[in-house]
Amino acid sequence: MPGSRLAELEGSDLDLRVALVWLVRDEVGIDEDELGAARRRAMFVLAAGGDPHRELDDQSVAAERLAGELDSPDRRRALAEALDRLMAEAEGLPAVTASLGVLRSAPDLAWRSLALALLADEIAGQ
């Protein structure tokens, strides 16, 4: 992961927690078929709640549903290790470092943030 991507995030208006876990999403080891099916089900939940393009957060029912479906100890461990690697690259980037610190100290929040990032990918692809 090039440090320049982290430097770009440092001054951005993005939700850093979601952006950071999005950067490492491929390192978590989620099979594409399983991910696709779980995202489709989460999108049905999202659509049932109204506008599927509304602003989401990690507490949304669709994000929680996706997080629950994809959860496993191995995947959480892989996410934690990927965030640790990002932390090693974040020296001199206080906002990125602070967000990584929050994610690393709150595994449930990190996992829900990953689900939100994966859901946002699905919405953006439509």
N, CA, C and O atoms as CSV, one atom per row, in Angstrom:
chain,resi,resn,atom,element,x,y,z
A,1,MET,N,N,0.854,-1.172,0.000
A,1,MET,CA,C,0.000,0.000,0.000
A,1,MET,C,C,0.896,1.230,0.000
A,1,MET,O,O,1.581,1.492,0.989
A,2,PRO,N,N,0.905,1.969,-1.064
A,2,PRO,CA,C,1.765,3.150,-1.109
A,2,PRO,C,C,1.323,4.184,-0.086
A,2,PRO,O,O,0.132,4.437,0.095
A,3,GLY,N,N,2.306,4.775,0.577
A,3,GLY,CA,C,2.023,5.807,1.562
A,3,GLY,C,C,1.344,7.010,0.964
A,3,GLY,O,O,0.682,7.764,1.678
A,4,SER,N,N,1.493,7.211,-0.351
A,4,SER,CA,C,0.868,8.364,-0.988
A,4,SER,C,C,-0.654,8.282,-0.909
A,4,SER,O,O,-1.319,9.315,-0.828
A,5,ARG,N,N,-1.213,7.077,-0.930
A,5,ARG,CA,C,-2.669,6.932,-0.796
A,5,ARG,C,C,-3.113,7.369,0.595
A,5,ARG,O,O,-4.158,8.001,0.750
A,6,LEU,N,N,-2.325,7.034,1.591
A,6,LEU,CA,C,-2.652,7.466,2.943
A,6,LEU,C,C,-2.515,8.978,3.076
A,6,LEU,O,O,-3.320,9.625,3.746
A,7,ALA,N,N,-1.498,9.531,2.438
A,7,ALA,CA,C,-1.303,10.983,2.479
A,7,ALA,C,C,-2.483,11.696,1.822
A,7,ALA,O,O,-2.903,12.753,2.293
A,8,GLU,N,N,-3.015,11.138,0.755
A,8,GLU,CA,C,-4.187,11.726,0.111
A,8,GLU,C,C,-5.387,11.717,1.051
A,8,GLU,O,O,-6.179,12.659,1.061
A,9,LEU,N,N,-5.519,10.662,1.833
A,9,LEU,CA,C,-6.631,10.578,2.783
A,9,LEU,C,C,-6.484,11.591,3.916
A,9,LEU,O,O,-7.480,12.077,4.451
A,10,GLU,N,N,-5.263,11.903,4.275
A,10,GLU,CA,C,-5.009,12.798,5.413
A,10,GLU,C,C,-5.783,14.110,5.278
A,10,GLU,O,O,-6.342,14.593,6.262
A,11,GLY,N,N,-5.826,14.672,4.123
A,11,GLY,CA,C,-6.496,15.959,3.958
A,11,GLY,C,C,-7.871,15.868,3.331
A,11,GLY,O,O,-8.435,16.888,2.937
A,12,SER,N,N,-8.421,14.672,3.231
A,12,SER,CA,C,-9.702,14.511,2.540
A,12,SER,C,C,-10.881,14.736,3.483
A,12,SER,O,O,-10.733,14.793,4.704
A,13,ASP,N,N,-12.041,14.861,2.877
A,13,ASP,CA,C,-13.284,15.004,3.631
A,13,ASP,C,C,-13.993,13.662,3.815
A,13,ASP,O,O,-15.113,13.614,4.325
A,14,LEU,N,N,-13.351,12.590,3.407
A,14,LEU,CA,C,-13.950,11.267,3.518
A,14,LEU,C,C,-14.019,10.811,4.972
A,14,LEU,O,O,-13.278,11.299,5.824
A,15,ASP,N,N,-14.913,9.874,5.239
A,15,ASP,CA,C,-14.927,9.201,6.535
A,15,ASP,C,C,-13.686,8.308,6.548
A,15,ASP,O,O,-13.648,7.284,5.867
A,16,LEU,N,N,-12.692,8.693,7.309
A,16,LEU,CA,C,-11.409,7.980,7.281
A,16,LEU,C,C,-11.540,6.519,7.685
A,16,LEU,O,O,-10.863,5.656,7.126
A,17,ARG,N,N,-12.403,6.238,8.650
A,17,ARG,CA,C,-12.549,4.838,9.073
A,17,ARG,C,C,-12.975,3.970,7.899
A,17,ARG,O,O,-12.406,2.901,7.678
A,18,VAL,N,N,-13.955,4.417,7.159
A,18,VAL,CA,C,-14.471,3.641,6.031
A,18,VAL,C,C,-13.432,3.592,4.910
A,18,VAL,O,O,-13.220,2.544,4.300
A,19,ALA,N,N,-12.793,4.718,4.647
A,19,ALA,CA,C,-11.782,4.756,3.575
A,19,ALA,C,C,-10.606,3.838,3.899
A,19,ALA,O,O,-10.089,3.162,3.010
A,20,LEU,N,N,-10.185,3.808,5.137
A,20,LEU,CA,C,-9.028,2.984,5.512
A,20,LEU,C,C,-9.340,1.495,5.403
A,20,LEU,O,O,-8.519,0.730,4.899
A,21,VAL,N,N,-10.504,1.079,5.865
A,21,VAL,CA,C,-10.829,-0.343,5.743
A,21,VAL,C,C,-11.088,-0.713,4.287
A,21,VAL,O,O,-10.851,-1.851,3.880
A,22,TRP,N,N,-11.580,0.257,3.496
A,22,TRP,CA,C,-11.767,-0.004,2.072
A,22,TRP,C,C,-10.417,-0.304,1.409
A,22,TRP,O,O,-10.331,-1.162,0.531
A,23,LEU,N,N,-9.374,0.402,1.831
A,23,LEU,CA,C,-8.048,0.180,1.254
A,23,LEU,C,C,-7.550,-1.250,1.455
A,23,LEU,O,O,-6.795,-1.768,0.633
A,24,VAL,N,N,-7.969,-1.881,2.538
A,24,VAL,CA,C,-7.465,-3.227,2.859
A,24,VAL,C,C,-8.511,-4.321,2.655
A,24,VAL,O,O,-8.296,-5.463,3.062
A,25,ARG,N,N,-9.622,-3.991,2.039
A,25,ARG,CA,C,-10.730,-4.946,1.897
A,25,ARG,C,C,-10.311,-6.252,1.230
A,25,ARG,O,O,-10.809,-7.317,1.594
A,26,ASP,N,N,-9.410,-6.183,0.268
A,26,ASP,CA,C,-8.999,-7.397,-0.437
A,26,ASP,C,C,-8.118,-8.306,0.410
A,26,ASP,O,O,-7.925,-9.473,0.072
A,27,GLU,N,N,-7.588,-7.785,1.495
A,27,GLU,CA,C,-6.715,-8.576,2.367
A,27,GLU,C,C,-7.492,-9.393,3.397
A,27,GLU,O,O,-6.908,-10.190,4.130
A,28,VAL,N,N,-8.813,-9.194,3.451
A,28,VAL,CA,C,-9.630,-9.853,4.467
A,28,VAL,C,C,-9.999,-11.279,4.067
A,28,VAL,O,O,-10.343,-12.086,4.932
A,29,GLY,N,N,-9.935,-11.605,2.789
A,29,GLY,CA,C,-10.172,-12.972,2.348
A,29,GLY,C,C,-11.624,-13.361,2.204
A,29,GLY,O,O,-12.021,-14.459,2.594
A,30,ILE,N,N,-12.415,-12.472,1.649
A,30,ILE,CA,C,-13.826,-12.784,1.420
A,30,ILE,C,C,-13.989,-13.222,-0.032
A,30,ILE,O,O,-13.637,-12.489,-0.957
A,31,ASP,N,N,-14.519,-14.414,-0.219
A,31,ASP,CA,C,-14.772,-14.961,-1.544
A,31,ASP,C,C,-15.752,-14.060,-2.296
A,31,ASP,O,O,-16.756,-13.622,-1.735
A,32,GLU,N,N,-15.456,-13.788,-3.562
A,32,GLU,CA,C,-16.284,-12.871,-4.358
A,32,GLU,C,C,-17.733,-13.342,-4.488
A,32,GLU,O,O,-18.646,-12.518,-4.446
A,33,ASP,N,N,-17.962,-14.633,-4.641
A,33,ASP,CA,C,-19.333,-15.135,-4.753
A,33,ASP,C,C,-20.097,-14.924,-3.450
A,33,ASP,O,O,-21.248,-14.487,-3.455
A,34,GLU,N,N,-19.442,-15.241,-2.334
A,34,GLU,CA,C,-20.074,-15.038,-1.033
A,34,GLU,C,C,-20.349,-13.559,-0.794
A,34,GLU,O,O,-21.421,-13.189,-0.313
A,35,LEU,N,N,-19.381,-12.719,-1.131
A,35,LEU,CA,C,-19.541,-11.278,-0.956
A,35,LEU,C,C,-20.684,-10.755,-1.811
A,35,LEU,O,O,-21.513,-9.982,-1.332
A,36,GLY,N,N,-20.735,-11.170,-3.070
A,36,GLY,CA,C,-21.794,-10.702,-3.956
A,36,GLY,C,C,-23.175,-11.060,-3.446
A,36,GLY,O,O,-24.082,-10.228,-3.455
A,37,ALA,N,N,-23.337,-12.298,-3.000
A,37,ALA,CA,C,-24.634,-12.739,-2.485
A,37,ALA,C,C,-25.013,-11.972,-1.217
A,37,ALA,O,O,-26.157,-11.543,-1.067
A,38,ALA,N,N,-24.067,-11.802,-0.320
A,38,ALA,CA,C,-24.336,-11.085,0.925
A,38,ALA,C,C,-24.657,-9.614,0.655
A,38,ALA,O,O,-25.542,-9.043,1.293
A,39,ARG,N,N,-23.940,-9.004,-0.289
A,39,ARG,CA,C,-24.239,-7.603,-0.627
A,39,ARG,C,C,-25.622,-7.465,-1.244
A,39,ARG,O,O,-26.334,-6.505,-0.950
A,40,ARG,N,N,-26.013,-8.402,-2.088
A,40,ARG,CA,C,-27.357,-8.333,-2.678
A,40,ARG,C,C,-28.425,-8.393,-1.589
A,40,ARG,O,O,-29.398,-7.641,-1.630
A,41,ARG,N,N,-28.246,-9.283,-0.620
A,41,ARG,CA,C,-29.222,-9.377,0.469
A,41,ARG,C,C,-29.243,-8.088,1.291
A,41,ARG,O,O,-30.308,-7.631,1.704
A,42,ALA,N,N,-28.073,-7.508,1.524
A,42,ALA,CA,C,-28.013,-6.243,2.262
A,42,ALA,C,C,-28.686,-5.120,1.484
A,42,ALA,O,O,-29.309,-4.238,2.076
A,43,MET,N,N,-28.563,-5.149,0.167
A,43,MET,CA,C,-29.217,-4.129,-0.658
A,43,MET,C,C,-30.734,-4.260,-0.596
A,43,MET,O,O,-31.441,-3.254,-0.642
A,44,PHE,N,N,-31.246,-5.495,-0.493
A,44,PHE,CA,C,-32.686,-5.680,-0.323
A,44,PHE,C,C,-33.140,-5.075,0.995
A,44,PHE,O,O,-34.186,-4.429,1.061
A,45,VAL,N,N,-32.352,-5.284,2.042
A,45,VAL,CA,C,-32.669,-4.691,3.345
A,45,VAL,C,C,-32.653,-3.167,3.240
A,45,VAL,O,O,-33.533,-2.491,3.773
A,46,LEU,N,N,-31.662,-2.641,2.560
A,46,LEU,CA,C,-31.548,-1.192,2.386
A,46,LEU,C,C,-32.736,-0.646,1.604
A,46,LEU,O,O,-33.314,0.372,1.985
A,47,ALA,N,N,-33.103,-1.312,0.520
A,47,ALA,CA,C,-34.218,-0.847,-0.304
A,47,ALA,C,C,-35.538,-0.920,0.460
A,47,ALA,O,O,-36.408,-0.068,0.281
A,48,ALA,N,N,-35.688,-1.932,1.307
A,48,ALA,CA,C,-36.914,-2.062,2.091
A,48,ALA,C,C,-37.083,-0.910,3.075
A,48,ALA,O,O,-38.196,-0.601,3.500
A,49,GLY,N,N,-35.975,-0.282,3.431
A,49,GLY,CA,C,-36.018,0.834,4.378
A,49,GLY,C,C,-36.195,2.179,3.718
A,49,GLY,O,O,-36.149,3.200,4.404
A,50,GLY,N,N,-36.398,2.227,2.400
A,50,GLY,CA,C,-36.591,3.510,1.719
A,50,GLY,C,C,-35.577,3.696,0.611
A,50,GLY,O,O,-35.253,2.749,-0.106
A,51,ASP,N,N,-35.079,4.901,0.470
A,51,ASP,CA,C,-34.158,5.260,-0.610
A,51,ASP,C,C,-32.834,4.526,-0.452
A,51,ASP,O,O,-32.123,4.755,0.527
A,52,PRO,N,N,-32.481,3.638,-1.403
A,52,PRO,CA,C,-31.228,2.884,-1.274
A,52,PRO,C,C,-29.975,3.731,-1.499
A,52,PRO,O,O,-28.862,3.236,-1.324
A,53,HIS,N,N,-30.137,4.989,-1.881
A,53,HIS,CA,C,-28.982,5.859,-2.106
A,53,HIS,C,C,-28.830,6.911,-1.006
A,53,HIS,O,O,-28.060,7.860,-1.150
A,54,ARG,N,N,-29.566,6.737,0.088
A,54,ARG,CA,C,-29.453,7.693,1.187
A,54,ARG,C,C,-28.116,7.503,1.916
A,54,ARG,O,O,-27.426,6.499,1.744
A,55,GLU,N,N,-27.788,8.483,2.716
A,55,GLU,CA,C,-26.548,8.442,3.497
A,55,GLU,C,C,-26.602,7.262,4.474
A,55,GLU,O,O,-27.606,7.059,5.156
A,56,LEU,N,N,-25.527,6.500,4.535
A,56,LEU,CA,C,-25.448,5.342,5.423
A,56,LEU,C,C,-24.392,5.575,6.492
A,56,LEU,O,O,-23.497,6.406,6.334
A,57,ASP,N,N,-24.512,4.833,7.570
A,57,ASP,CA,C,-23.449,4.804,8.572
A,57,ASP,C,C,-23.311,3.376,9.071
A,57,ASP,O,O,-24.065,2.488,8.673
A,58,ASP,N,N,-22.332,3.168,9.953
A,58,ASP,CA,C,-22.054,1.794,10.384
A,58,ASP,C,C,-23.144,1.199,11.274
A,58,ASP,O,O,-23.091,0.018,11.617
A,59,GLN,N,N,-24.125,2.009,11.646
A,59,GLN,CA,C,-25.241,1.514,12.446
A,59,GLN,C,C,-26.462,1.177,11.591
A,59,GLN,O,O,-27.472,0.717,12.123
A,60,SER,N,N,-26.393,1.397,10.283
A,60,SER,CA,C,-27.539,1.101,9.425
A,60,SER,C,C,-27.808,-0.406,9.444
A,60,SER,O,O,-26.892,-1.218,9.574
A,61,VAL,N,N,-29.071,-0.748,9.314
A,61,VAL,CA,C,-29.476,-2.150,9.358
A,61,VAL,C,C,-28.795,-2.943,8.247
A,61,VAL,O,O,-28.364,-4.075,8.467
A,62,ALA,N,N,-28.697,-2.358,7.060
A,62,ALA,CA,C,-28.074,-3.071,5.934
A,62,ALA,C,C,-26.602,-3.340,6.204
A,62,ALA,O,O,-26.113,-4.432,5.916
A,63,ALA,N,N,-25.885,-2.356,6.755
A,63,ALA,CA,C,-24.463,-2.552,7.068
A,63,ALA,C,C,-24.294,-3.594,8.168
A,63,ALA,O,O,-23.390,-4.427,8.101
A,64,GLU,N,N,-25.150,-3.553,9.170
A,64,GLU,CA,C,-25.074,-4.546,10.242
A,64,GLU,C,C,-25.375,-5.944,9.711
A,64,GLU,O,O,-24.753,-6.923,10.123
A,65,ARG,N,N,-26.326,-6.024,8.802
A,65,ARG,CA,C,-26.668,-7.330,8.200
A,65,ARG,C,C,-25.473,-7.886,7.429
A,65,ARG,O,O,-25.124,-9.059,7.568
A,66,LEU,N,N,-24.852,-7.036,6.619
A,66,LEU,CA,C,-23.701,-7.478,5.843
A,66,LEU,C,C,-22.548,-7.871,6.766
A,66,LEU,O,O,-21.889,-8.888,6.546
A,67,ALA,N,N,-22.309,-7.068,7.789
A,67,ALA,CA,C,-21.236,-7.375,8.741
A,67,ALA,C,C,-21.468,-8.735,9.398
A,67,ALA,O,O,-20.538,-9.529,9.532
A,68,GLY,N,N,-22.697,-8.999,9.804
A,68,GLY,CA,C,-23.015,-10.267,10.446
A,68,GLY,C,C,-22.850,-11.462,9.524
A,68,GLY,O,O,-22.353,-12.509,9.940
A,69,GLU,N,N,-23.265,-11.309,8.278
A,69,GLU,CA,C,-23.163,-12.417,7.330
A,69,GLU,C,C,-21.723,-12.792,7.006
A,69,GLU,O,O,-21.406,-13.966,6.817
A,70,LEU,N,N,-20.861,-11.797,6.943
A,70,LEU,CA,C,-19.475,-12.047,6.523
A,70,LEU,C,C,-18.514,-12.298,7.679
A,70,LEU,O,O,-17.348,-12.625,7.456
A,71,ASP,N,N,-18.990,-12.149,8.898
A,71,ASP,CA,C,-18.132,-12.211,10.074
A,71,ASP,C,C,-17.546,-13.603,10.297
A,71,ASP,O,O,-18.235,-14.616,10.174
A,72,SER,N,N,-16.268,-13.623,10.624
A,72,SER,CA,C,-15.604,-14.850,11.067
A,72,SER,C,C,-14.331,-14.447,11.805
A,72,SER,O,O,-13.771,-13.384,11.536
A,73,PRO,N,N,-13.875,-15.276,12.726
A,73,PRO,CA,C,-12.635,-14.941,13.447
A,73,PRO,C,C,-11.439,-14.758,12.512
A,73,PRO,O,O,-10.622,-13.864,12.728
A,74,ASP,N,N,-11.327,-15.585,11.486
A,74,ASP,CA,C,-10.196,-15.464,10.557
A,74,ASP,C,C,-10.232,-14.143,9.793
A,74,ASP,O,O,-9.201,-13.499,9.596
A,75,ARG,N,N,-11.416,-13.754,9.373
A,75,ARG,CA,C,-11.535,-12.486,8.643
A,75,ARG,C,C,-11.261,-11.299,9.547
A,75,ARG,O,O,-10.612,-10.339,9.131
A,76,ARG,N,N,-11.744,-11.352,10.771
A,76,ARG,CA,C,-11.456,-10.255,11.710
A,76,ARG,C,C,-9.955,-10.163,11.978
A,76,ARG,O,O,-9.396,-9.069,12.057
A,77,ARG,N,N,-9.327,-11.296,12.114
A,77,ARG,CA,C,-7.879,-11.322,12.343
A,77,ARG,C,C,-7.151,-10.724,11.133
A,77,ARG,O,O,-6.219,-9.935,11.290
A,78,ALA,N,N,-7.579,-11.101,9.938
A,78,ALA,CA,C,-6.958,-10.564,8.718
A,78,ALA,C,C,-7.153,-9.053,8.633
A,78,ALA,O,O,-6.239,-8.336,8.226
A,79,LEU,N,N,-8.326,-8.564,9.010
A,79,LEU,CA,C,-8.571,-7.121,9.006
A,79,LEU,C,C,-7.667,-6.431,10.018
A,79,LEU,O,O,-7.080,-5.393,9.713
A,80,ALA,N,N,-7.548,-6.988,11.210
A,80,ALA,CA,C,-6.690,-6.387,12.237
A,80,ALA,C,C,-5.234,-6.342,11.773
A,80,ALA,O,O,-4.546,-5.342,11.978
A,81,GLU,N,N,-4.776,-7.403,11.159
A,81,GLU,CA,C,-3.391,-7.428,10.666
A,81,GLU,C,C,-3.183,-6.408,9.543
A,81,GLU,O,O,-2.140,-5.757,9.483
A,82,ALA,N,N,-4.158,-6.270,8.667
A,82,ALA,CA,C,-4.052,-5.290,7.580
A,82,ALA,C,C,-4.033,-3.867,8.135
A,82,ALA,O,O,-3.296,-3.015,7.640
A,83,LEU,N,N,-4.841,-3.612,9.159
A,83,LEU,CA,C,-4.837,-2.282,9.776
A,83,LEU,C,C,-3.508,-2.016,10.482
A,83,LEU,O,O,-3.017,-0.887,10.475
A,84,ASP,N,N,-2.930,-3.044,11.086
A,84,ASP,CA,C,-1.607,-2.898,11.704
A,84,ASP,C,C,-0.563,-2.512,10.653
A,84,ASP,O,O,0.289,-1.659,10.901
A,85,ARG,N,N,-0.637,-3.145,9.484
A,85,ARG,CA,C,0.307,-2.802,8.416
A,85,ARG,C,C,0.111,-1.361,7.947
A,85,ARG,O,O,1.084,-0.660,7.669
A,86,LEU,N,N,-1.131,-0.924,7.859
A,86,LEU,CA,C,-1.385,0.474,7.480
A,86,LEU,C,C,-0.803,1.426,8.516
A,86,LEU,O,O,-0.241,2.462,8.162
A,87,MET,N,N,-0.934,1.083,9.780
A,87,MET,CA,C,-0.417,1.946,10.848
A,87,MET,C,C,1.086,2.149,10.679
A,87,MET,O,O,1.601,3.239,10.929
A,88,ALA,N,N,1.774,1.116,10.261
A,88,ALA,CA,C,3.219,1.226,10.063
A,88,ALA,C,C,3.562,2.206,8.946
A,88,ALA,O,O,4.665,2.752,8.916
A,89,GLU,N,N,2.624,2.431,8.027
A,89,GLU,CA,C,2.851,3.335,6.903
A,89,GLU,C,C,2.318,4.745,7.146
A,89,GLU,O,O,2.507,5.633,6.314
A,90,ALA,N,N,1.655,4.954,8.276
A,90,ALA,CA,C,0.941,6.210,8.515
A,90,ALA,C,C,1.742,7.241,9.310
A,90,ALA,O,O,1.186,8.248,9.747
A,91,GLU,N,N,3.009,7.005,9.496
A,91,GLU,CA,C,3.832,7.940,10.275
A,91,GLU,C,C,3.765,9.343,9.661
A,91,GLU,O,O,3.907,9.516,8.450
A,92,GLY,N,N,3.547,10.329,10.518
A,92,GLY,CA,C,3.484,11.719,10.065
A,92,GLY,C,C,2.123,12.131,9.537
A,92,GLY,O,O,1.966,13.242,9.031
A,93,LEU,N,N,1.143,11.255,9.646
A,93,LEU,CA,C,-0.214,11.549,9.186
A,93,LEU,C,C,-1.161,11.463,10.390
A,93,LEU,O,O,-1.745,10.408,10.637
A,94,PRO,N,N,-1.316,12.550,11.134
A,94,PRO,CA,C,-2.048,12.482,12.404
A,94,PRO,C,C,-3.511,12.064,12.286
A,94,PRO,O,O,-3.989,11.300,13.126
A,95,ALA,N,N,-4.231,12.533,11.283
A,95,ALA,CA,C,-5.644,12.161,11.158
A,95,ALA,C,C,-5.771,10.674,10.807
A,95,ALA,O,O,-6.610,9.969,11.368
A,96,VAL,N,N,-4.951,10.212,9.893
A,96,VAL,CA,C,-4.969,8.797,9.510
A,96,VAL,C,C,-4.567,7.935,10.698
A,96,VAL,O,O,-5.206,6.918,10.971
A,97,THR,N,N,-3.528,8.325,11.398
A,97,THR,CA,C,-3.066,7.573,12.565
A,97,THR,C,C,-4.149,7.495,13.633
A,97,THR,O,O,-4.364,6.439,14.228
A,98,ALA,N,N,-4.830,8.611,13.877
A,98,ALA,CA,C,-5.893,8.625,14.889
A,98,ALA,C,C,-7.034,7.692,14.484
A,98,ALA,O,O,-7.540,6.937,15.315
A,99,SER,N,N,-7.439,7.737,13.222
A,99,SER,CA,C,-8.523,6.866,12.759
A,99,SER,C,C,-8.119,5.402,12.824
A,99,SER,O,O,-8.916,4.550,13.218
A,100,LEU,N,N,-6.889,5.109,12.439
A,100,LEU,CA,C,-6.401,3.727,12.549
A,100,LEU,C,C,-6.364,3.282,14.004
A,100,LEU,O,O,-6.677,2.130,14.308
A,101,GLY,N,N,-5.987,4.176,14.900
A,101,GLY,CA,C,-5.975,3.847,16.321
A,101,GLY,C,C,-7.358,3.476,16.820
A,101,GLY,O,O,-7.512,2.526,17.587
A,102,VAL,N,N,-8.365,4.221,16.388
A,102,VAL,CA,C,-9.746,3.922,16.770
A,102,VAL,C,C,-10.157,2.557,16.227
A,102,VAL,O,O,-10.713,1.734,16.955
A,103,LEU,N,N,-9.883,2.323,14.950
A,103,LEU,CA,C,-10.244,1.041,14.346
A,103,LEU,C,C,-9.539,-0.132,15.012
A,103,LEU,O,O,-10.141,-1.183,15.233
A,104,ARG,N,N,-8.278,0.049,15.326
A,104,ARG,CA,C,-7.513,-1.049,15.928
A,104,ARG,C,C,-7.963,-1.326,17.359
A,104,ARG,O,O,-7.859,-2.457,17.834
A,105,SER,N,N,-8.460,-0.303,18.047
A,105,SER,CA,C,-8.886,-0.499,19.438
A,105,SER,C,C,-10.347,-0.930,19.552
A,105,SER,O,O,-10.800,-1.305,20.634
A,106,ALA,N,N,-11.077,-0.879,18.454
A,106,ALA,CA,C,-12.499,-1.238,18.472
A,106,ALA,C,C,-12.795,-2.201,17.311
A,106,ALA,O,O,-13.288,-1.778,16.265
A,107,PRO,N,N,-12.496,-3.483,17.494
A,107,PRO,CA,C,-12.670,-4.449,16.402
A,107,PRO,C,C,-14.089,-4.516,15.834
A,107,PRO,O,O,-14.259,-4.719,14.631
A,108,ASP,N,N,-15.103,-4.351,16.677
A,108,ASP,CA,C,-16.474,-4.373,16.168
A,108,ASP,C,C,-16.728,-3.187,15.244
A,108,ASP,O,O,-17.356,-3.333,14.196
A,109,LEU,N,N,-16.244,-2.027,15.631
A,109,LEU,CA,C,-16.382,-0.834,14.790
A,109,LEU,C,C,-15.622,-1.016,13.480
A,109,LEU,O,O,-16.121,-0.638,12.420
A,110,ALA,N,N,-14.435,-1.584,13.541
A,110,ALA,CA,C,-13.652,-1.834,12.331
A,110,ALA,C,C,-14.413,-2.782,11.409
A,110,ALA,O,O,-14.454,-2.566,10.198
A,111,TRP,N,N,-15.007,-3.817,11.965
A,111,TRP,CA,C,-15.731,-4.786,11.145
A,111,TRP,C,C,-16.966,-4.152,10.511
A,111,TRP,O,O,-17.230,-4.363,9.327
A,112,ARG,N,N,-17.724,-3.379,11.287
A,112,ARG,CA,C,-18.899,-2.691,10.731
A,112,ARG,C,C,-18.474,-1.661,9.687
A,112,ARG,O,O,-19.174,-1.463,8.694
A,113,SER,N,N,-17.343,-1.008,9.901
A,113,SER,CA,C,-16.842,-0.040,8.917
A,113,SER,C,C,-16.492,-0.733,7.614
A,113,SER,O,O,-16.727,-0.189,6.535
A,114,LEU,N,N,-15.929,-1.936,7.707
A,114,LEU,CA,C,-15.644,-2.704,6.498
A,114,LEU,C,C,-16.937,-3.051,5.775
A,114,LEU,O,O,-17.017,-2.928,4.553
A,115,ALA,N,N,-17.940,-3.482,6.514
A,115,ALA,CA,C,-19.226,-3.800,5.894
A,115,ALA,C,C,-19.799,-2.564,5.200
A,115,ALA,O,O,-20.337,-2.662,4.097
A,116,LEU,N,N,-19.683,-1.421,5.837
A,116,LEU,CA,C,-20.170,-0.184,5.238
A,116,LEU,C,C,-19.403,0.139,3.959
A,116,LEU,O,O,-20.001,0.569,2.972
A,117,ALA,N,N,-18.098,-0.061,3.965
A,117,ALA,CA,C,-17.285,0.179,2.768
A,117,ALA,C,C,-17.690,-0.763,1.642
A,117,ALA,O,O,-17.774,-0.349,0.486
A,118,LEU,N,N,-17.940,-2.014,1.966
A,118,LEU,CA,C,-18.354,-2.985,0.956
A,118,LEU,C,C,-19.742,-2.663,0.408
A,118,LEU,O,O,-20.007,-2.843,-0.781
A,119,LEU,N,N,-20.612,-2.193,1.273
A,119,LEU,CA,C,-21.947,-1.787,0.847
A,119,LEU,C,C,-21.868,-0.543,-0.035
A,119,LEU,O,O,-22.574,-0.450,-1.039
A,120,ALA,N,N,-21.030,0.394,0.325
A,120,ALA,CA,C,-20.852,1.607,-0.483
A,120,ALA,C,C,-20.325,1.256,-1.872
A,120,ALA,O,O,-20.717,1.870,-2.864
A,121,ASP,N,N,-19.438,0.269,-1.938
A,121,ASP,CA,C,-18.945,-0.211,-3.238
A,121,ASP,C,C,-20.105,-0.694,-4.102
A,121,ASP,O,O,-20.173,-0.403,-5.296
A,122,GLU,N,N,-21.005,-1.427,-3.484
A,122,GLU,CA,C,-22.168,-1.966,-4.219
A,122,GLU,C,C,-23.062,-0.834,-4.714
A,122,GLU,O,O,-23.513,-0.849,-5.860
A,123,ILE,N,N,-23.316,0.137,-3.858
A,123,ILE,CA,C,-24.155,1.268,-4.238
A,123,ILE,C,C,-23.492,2.074,-5.358
A,123,ILE,O,O,-24.159,2.479,-6.309
A,124,ALA,N,N,-22.215,2.300,-5.250
A,124,ALA,CA,C,-21.491,3.066,-6.273
A,124,ALA,C,C,-21.476,2.351,-7.615
A,124,ALA,O,O,-21.432,2.999,-8.661
A,125,GLY,N,N,-21.513,1.039,-7.598
A,125,GLY,CA,C,-21.487,0.264,-8.819
A,125,GLY,C,C,-22.811,0.220,-9.558
A,125,GLY,O,O,-22.874,-0.246,-10.696
A,126,GLN,N,N,-23.865,0.698,-8.923
A,126,GLN,CA,C,-25.192,0.645,-9.563
A,126,GLN,C,C,-25.409,1.828,-10.459
A,126,GLN,O,O,-26.467,1.947,-11.077
